[in-house]
Amino acid sequence: MSSPSLSYRFENRLLSAPPPPLATNGHKAAQRVDEIYGADVFTRRVMRQRLPKDVFKSLMRTIDHGQPLDAHVADVVAAAMKDWAIENGASHFTHWFQPLTGLTAEKHDSLLSPDAQGGVIFNFSGSELVQGEPDASSFPSGGLRATFEARGYTAWDPTSPAFLMRGENNVTLCIPTAFVSWTGEALDTKIPLLRSMEALSHHALRILKLFGTDLGVTRVFTTVGPEQEYFLVDRELFYRRPDLLVCERTLFGAYETVNRTLPAGSVVVATAQPLGRLAFILLEPRSDDGLLDWNFFDEALRREPRYYPVVRTFAAF
């Protein structure tokens, strides 16, 4: 039977590739990990080296004990951070934050300012480090509001270290910040996290005091991050497993309307049934966990023309 159908034409094949050649002794030796680890992060070690002793101690009290940040300290830290970033090739800085969009956001500004003599100078003040004002109207702000109420502010979070983001032809100083409305409401995911960490510290200190183990303890720190496990597979064994070779790979392509004759023995799976959604997920080429990921269609994908072996049709059977 021939009928118009949506066929998924793909641009790559899921074929078992030969093992890549092993590195030879002629290759340049890789740089030691401990020499490059954290090289683009404004770490405590970097701060200790670049900040005056009293400023460093004051900043550590802010980071470790939540004490208010002195404006003078912010100016000194900004100058040291600017010099460090410039030495590493940075020309711009950004307040980096996590609005309620599920993504990150940035507001970029230049570290360069005209000097009124045809040149430029590098400039980065404590006020620019501590606070920014992106356009909050571009992000979810909790409902309708007047235009003048759409203002949002980013505030430097010194508990998260600044870092450099490297592009093809640019380097940007990224400053982790919280995002708050002009009325003080949280507009991001960082502020609730910081508040939760503060609440956990407060109540953990109560428990320590209850058991008499709070001597010398002023704050309890929590760590956030998913637990991960990974396994190392022998190289030769890996290339004997077609399922591992194609694991988590994507079949790039697009649907197109073509007239195709379904061969004898074709199976029709109706989606208008209680398990129709499951059938769609299993058969869809762009599914995250379908038959394609289970190597069910490997042989069919080796054939010409390069069409996915499952088609969508609206014809009645």
WOMO-V427065 format. One record per run of one state. SS is the DSSP state (2 for helix, 1 for strand, 0 for the rest). FROM is the first residue (numbers start at 1). LEN is the number of residues. Records with the same first field share a line. If there is no record, write none. Layout:
BEGIN
SS: FROM-LEN / FROM-LEN
END
This chain:
BEGIN
0: 1-1 / 11-22 / 37-4 / 42-2 / 51-2 / 66-5 / 88-4 / 98-1 / 100-5 / 111-1 / 115-5 / 123-3 / 133-3 / 139-8 / 151-1 / 157-6 / 167-4 / 182-4 / 187-1 / 189-1 / 211-24 / 239-3 / 246-7 / 262-14 / 284-14 / 302-5 / 314-4
1: 2-9 / 41-1 / 92-6 / 99-1 / 105-6 / 112-3 / 120-3 / 131-2 / 152-5 / 163-4 / 171-11 / 186-1 / 188-1 / 253-9 / 307-7
2: 33-4 / 44-7 / 53-13 / 71-17 / 126-5 / 136-3 / 147-4 / 190-21 / 235-4 / 242-4 / 276-8 / 298-4
END
